Amino acid sequence: MLDLNFIRQNPDKVKTTLVDLNTEAPIDEILQLDQQRRVLLKEVEALRQERNVGSKAIGSLMREGKKEEAEAQKQRMSEVGDKIKAIDEQLRQIEADLYDKQLYVPNMPAPGVPVGPNEDHNIEVRRWGEPPNFDFEPKPHWDLGEELGIIDFERGVKISGTRFYMFKGAGATLHRALTNWFIDVGINDHGYTEVYPPFMVREQAMIGAAHLPKFRDNMYYDAEEDYWFIGTAEVPLTNVFADEILDAGQLPIKYLSHTPCFRRDKMSAGRDVRGIKRVHQFEKVEMYHYTLPEDSYDHLEEIVSNAEDLCQRLGLPYRIVQMCTGDLGFAAAKKYDVEAWVPGPNGEGEWMEISSCSNVEAFQARRANIRFRRERGAKTEFIHTLNGSGLPPGRLMIAVMENYQQADGSIIVPEVLRPYMGGLEVIE
């Protein structure tokens, strides 16, 4: 959530930034409600002061034997009390409306984030590795998977419908190998603590993570039990410390979590629907950091570096792209995408996002009320939170299959994964 004081003090800047972000938010309504709230607060404070003074006067009048005057004063104070109750009710409604409208205001971009309306204005930061040069016509992963018998699209659709699939045999093993390897590297080499969180959360957890109310239509919801199915481990991890005050000495905290992810993915608008790139159910290994505000941008670079390390160990060509304002998203102040090269159909090739690494600064912490103290008795401050995929095994399946395919249709297993696949070197 954006600080209300910031909106109040910088309304024109916020409105201009909303244009850069390609989005809208009810800023004028927020300012109007905030003004009404402040007027009512002054009014009710004056009435409370009047009631305090009047109540003391009643006692004095009674001691002086001025019973009639005391009774009249009681009547006036009763009327004042009724006014206070009425204003308090107005304030509750205004504050609720104000809070609801604030939830639709996105985070502000960090200084230096490139301004641009869409992904065409993102900036490539660096590349690693070279795309493979095949002396044969490469195949897309959906053809490779079916021909090798490791992805069954037909039965996935039969069981659940479009955008579902089924891994089997070496395909299921490769998916599991990627997942377990990601977790082991994260814990043993990158210094994370593994967390196994719930996959269904309460509405407030979604609000705290800034996924509600903005992305309501893209989520799965169990109305009977009032549970929301997570689209990423970022949601439960954001809320681990909700409504808590941490000591500065506890920070940073670095969690790693492997979870299923459920998304309607309506925003894809028909793009990339073939294969396993855009589906309703997938898995992801998420990196999540809770940091001091002054350290958060160092941690953003660390998260990106961790994702890069995984790609390098797998021998996958990739590039790092910084998101422009129009492609930044709702919560991020600064975001990088890690994109792996995939040959695709006929070897045309594309850069495919395999990790988004974001610093949301205090945006989620303010919504989830996660604070810290620098020392005993110090004023509380909001922590900064960061998240990044490290990595999604389903999308990495695409990259591994297409980059490591051979002329005979087989797939070489990257060396780092072979111990996780019982020593298997080639899927054929």
BELQUI-V366638 format. One record per backbone hydrogen bond with DSSP energy under -0.5 kcal/mol. NH is the residue of the N-H (numbers start at 1). CO is the residue of the C=O. If there is no record, write none. Layout:
NH&CO  NH&CO
//
This chain:
7&3  8&4  9&5  10&6  14&10  15&11  16&12  17&13  18&14  19&15  20&16  21&17  22&19  23&18  27&25  30&26  31&27  32&28  33&29  34&30  35&31  36&32  37&33  38&34  39&35  40&36  41&37  42&38  43&39  44&40  45&41  46&42  47&43  48&44  49&45  50&46  51&47  52&48  53&49  54&50  55&51  56&52  57&53  58&54  59&55  60&56  61&57  62&58  63&59  64&60  65&62  66&61  67&65  70&66  71&67  72&68  73&69  74&70  75&71  76&72  77&73  78&74  79&75  80&76  81&77  82&78  83&79  84&80  85&81  86&82  87&83  88&84  89&85  90&86  91&87  92&88  93&89  94&90  95&91  96&92  97&93  98&94  99&95  100&96  101&97  102&98  103&99  104&101  105&102  106&104  107&330  110&333  113&110  121&118  122&119  123&322  124&122  125&320  126&320  128&318  134&132  138&136  143&140  144&140  145&141  146&142  147&143  148&144  149&145  150&145  151&145  152&166  153&151  156&152  157&153  158&154  159&155  160&156  161&156  161&157  164&161  166&152  168&150  171&168  173&169  174&170  175&171  176&172  177&173  178&174  179&175  180&176  181&177  182&178  183&179  184&180  185&181  186&182  187&183  188&184  189&185  190&185  192&186  193&254  194&192  195&256  197&195  201&228  205&202  206&202  207&203  208&204  209&205  210&207  211&206  212&206  215&211  216&213  218&215  219&216  220&229  222&227  223&221  226&222  227&222  228&201  229&220  230&199  235&232  237&233  238&234  239&235  240&237  241&238  242&239  243&368  243&369  244&241  246&244  246&371  248&373  250&247  251&248  252&290  253&290  255&253  255&288  256&193  257&286  259&257  259&284  261&282  262&230  263&280  264&218  265&218  268&265  269&266  271&268  273&270  277&274  278&272  279&277  280&163  282&261  284&259  285&391  286&257  286&284  287&388  288&255  289&386  290&253  291&384  295&292  296&292  296&293  298&295  299&295  300&296  301&297  302&298  303&299  304&300  305&301  306&302  307&303  308&304  309&305  310&306  311&307  312&308  313&309  314&310  315&311  315&312  316&311  318&128  319&339  320&126  321&337  322&123  323&335  325&114  326&116  327&324  328&325  333&359  334&359  336&357  337&321  338&355  339&319  339&337  340&352  341&317  342&350  346&138  347&344  348&345  349&343  350&342  352&340  352&350  354&338  355&338  357&336  358&356  358&387  359&334  360&358  360&385  363&360  366&362  367&363  368&364  369&365  370&365  371&244  371&369  372&381  373&246  378&375  381&372  383&370  384&291  385&361  386&289  387&358  388&287  389&356  390&285  392&354  393&391  394&283  396&392  397&393  398&394  399&395  400&396  401&397  402&398  403&399  404&400  406&410  409&406  411&427  412&404  413&425  414&412  417&414  418&414  418&415  420&417  421&417  421&418  422&419  423&418  424&421  427&411  428&426
//
